Amino acid sequence: MNIAKSMILLFVVLFATNRIQAQTDLNQALDQAKKENKFVFINFSGSDWCKSCIILKKTILNTDEFKDFAKNNLVVLNVDFPRSKKNQLSKEQVKINEALAEKYNKKGQFPTIIILNKEGEVMGKTGYKKLNTNQYIDHIKSFLK
């Protein structure tokens, strides 16, 4: 294998190891939370149209600090409501997301973050806050009791 291919492989491995593997099914997220003794972090987002959702993802959720915190404490459940045709979800996923919104985000506010304990009880609700990453992590920690 030449050096270029080795570098690409190394980059892919390093990139993949610091990604948060988000769930799209609440039952799977709760099962994982129970197994790993974590909380469920539900992120209601309009990923391709909601300005605050995009800012939250870019400035907080995609940072290494938040990813490290999430890896140790949270099971992330993405509940997305994209509008762009190219980002459309399957009909099945749309139904799942709509049911979750009916239960946890009745007002349809975006972004909305819901923290559940491993038993599925709501521990807190928040959204975008103009905080730095460490402040936002502290804000989320305030629900983890």
Secondary structure, 3 states (H helix, E strand, C coil): CCHHHHHHHHHHHHHHHCCCCCECCHHHHHHHHHHHCCEEEEEEECCCCCHHHHHHHHHHHCCHHHHHHHHHHEEEEEEECCCCHHHCCCHHHHHHHHHHHHHHCCCCCCCEEEEECCCCCEEEEEECCCCCHHHHHHHHHCCCC
